[in-house]
Amino acid sequence: MASYLGTAAAIPTSYHVADGAVTTAKLANGAVTTLKVAADAIDGTKLANNAVDSEHITAAGIDTAHIGAAQITAAKVAADVATQSELDLVEAGHFQTGKSIAMSIVFGG
């Protein structure tokens, strides 16, 4: 590379870097900042296990299509929501003793 210090020569405004010339080993620590990472450049293969927690998920970021089968259990359902087992008891005409179920029943005609 030519030295331009102390000369009247024009300083180049751009340089050509050969393909493959910049490798990971040649990057200084902290050289790649968040602003330099392209949108969607980091995918699931680059995330550590358990790196994404609930605080990192946007509001309404998980929709029905992304909830796996049997992932929502009765223990995770609000107390005032009927579970399938409770609905089955109502359909069969039985109620568990010691458990109250508040509901409206609509009969078709």
Secondary structure by P-SEA (a helix, b strand, c coil): cccccccccccccbbbbccccccccccccccccccccccccccccccccccccccccccccccccccccccccccccccccccaaaaaaaaaccccccbbbbbbbbbcc
